[in-house]
């Protein structure tokens, strides 16, 4: 049940940034497809970490290019 709660929190944060997690959008590139500056991507990751009370290693954050990758890191 905790996974479901975490997924709802993740979805809420993405919606605040105007990112829908349905269909192909969850695999869209932040910079190219969603046209997000890297600063905003860092802010999104910070808010997700804060909301879930988890921390992602900096070296893993640098390789993140799509919403699905962030979700995978947070749920593992």
C-alpha positions in Angstrom: 0.0 0.0 0.0 3.0 2.3 0.6 3.9 2.1 -3.1 0.5 3.3 -4.1 0.7 6.3 -1.7 4.2 7.1 -3.0 3.0 7.0 -6.6 0.1 9.4 -5.8 2.6 11.8 -4.2 4.9 11.5 -7.3 2.0 12.1 -9.6 0.9 15.2 -7.6 4.4 16.8 -7.9 4.6 16.1 -11.7 1.1 17.7 -12.1 2.3 20.8 -10.3 5.0 21.1 -13.0 2.5 20.5 -15.7 3.8 17.1 -16.7 1.2 14.4 -17.4 2.5 10.8 -16.7 0.2 9.1 -19.1 1.1 7.5 -22.4 4.4 8.4 -24.1 4.8 11.6 -22.0 6.4 9.6 -19.1 9.3 8.7 -21.5 9.7 12.2 -23.0 13.0 14.0 -22.6 12.9 16.9 -20.1 15.1 19.2 -22.2 14.1 18.2 -25.7 10.4 17.2 -25.6 9.2 19.0 -22.4 11.4 22.0 -23.0 12.5 22.2 -19.3 15.6 24.0 -18.3 18.0 21.8 -16.2 17.4 24.1 -13.2 13.7 23.2 -13.2 14.5 19.5 -13.6 16.7 19.8 -10.5 13.9 21.6 -8.6 11.4 18.8 -9.7 13.8 16.1 -8.4 14.3 18.1 -5.1 10.5 18.3 -4.6 10.1 14.6 -5.3 12.8 13.7 -2.8 11.3 16.0 -0.2 7.8 14.7 -0.7 8.8 11.1 -0.4 11.6 11.7 2.2 14.1 9.9 0.0 17.4 10.9 -1.5 18.7 10.0 -4.9 22.5 9.9 -5.3 23.9 12.8 -7.3 25.6 10.5 -9.9 22.3 8.9 -10.7 20.5 12.2 -10.9 22.9 13.4 -13.7 21.8 10.5 -15.9 18.1 11.2 -15.6 16.4 12.4 -18.8 12.8 11.4 -18.5 10.0 11.2 -15.8 10.0 7.4 -15.9 13.6 7.3 -14.9 13.0 9.4 -11.8 10.0 7.3 -10.8 12.1 4.2 -11.2 14.9 5.6 -9.0 12.4 6.7 -6.3 10.5 3.4 -6.2 13.6 1.2 -5.9 
